Amino acid sequence: MRGIADLYRCVMGNPFQPVTFAPSWRTDTVVALARGMYESRDFSAMPILADALQDAGCNEPALLDHCRDTKQTHVRGCWVVDLVLGLE
């Protein structure tokens, strides 16, 4: 059951703490990282995405913490990647 809960958190985030994504955070670097992970299904660059988002001015703890959580399983449909790519 833990695996299913982890996947749910990756795809849905926390429905009780919605995150507003600022369009200014969608820099070329941020989008390229997200697109690469989405297409390859290799999410090992999530911590790098967090750094790029922070460089773009993002200071949203839920978003950055999700990207940097080494225990989190990430899959295609990850709420952060979807926000970056405008797929939400």
C-alpha positions, -999 to 999 in steps of 0.1 A, spaced: 0 0 0 29 24 7 39 23 -30 4 33 -41 3 62 -16 37 74 -29 25 74 -65 -7 92 -54 14 119 -37 36 123 -69 6 127 -92 -19 145 -70 3 165 -45 -15 176 -14 -51 185 -22 -54 205 11 -25 227 2 -28 238 -35 2 254 -51 -1 284 -73 25 283 -101 38 316 -113 44 318 -151 77 336 -145 91 303 -131 87 287 -165 122 296 -178 138 278 -207 159 257 -183 130 247 -161 108 237 -191 137 218 -208 144 198 -176 107 190 -171 102 181 -208 132 158 -207 120 140 -176 85 137 -190 96 123 -223 123 99 -210 104 89 -178 137 94 -160 130 116 -130 165 116 -115 169 153 -124 141 164 -100 165 180 -75 181 199 -104 146 210 -114 141 223 -79 174 243 -82 163 257 -116 129 267 -102 146 284 -72 169 303 -97 137 314 -115 124 329 -83 102 301 -70 101 299 -32 71 276 -28 82 250 -2 57 223 -12 70 224 -48 107 225 -40 104 199 -12 86 176 -35 114 179 -61 141 173 -35 125 145 -16 148 116 -22 123 91 -8 96 102 -32 89 80 -63 83 102 -93 63 91 -124 49 106 -155 20 128 -144 40 142 -115 21 173 -104 52 195 -104 63 185 -139 27 189 -151 26 224 -136 58 233 -153 46 220 -187 12 236 -183 -5 201 -183 -24 206 -150 
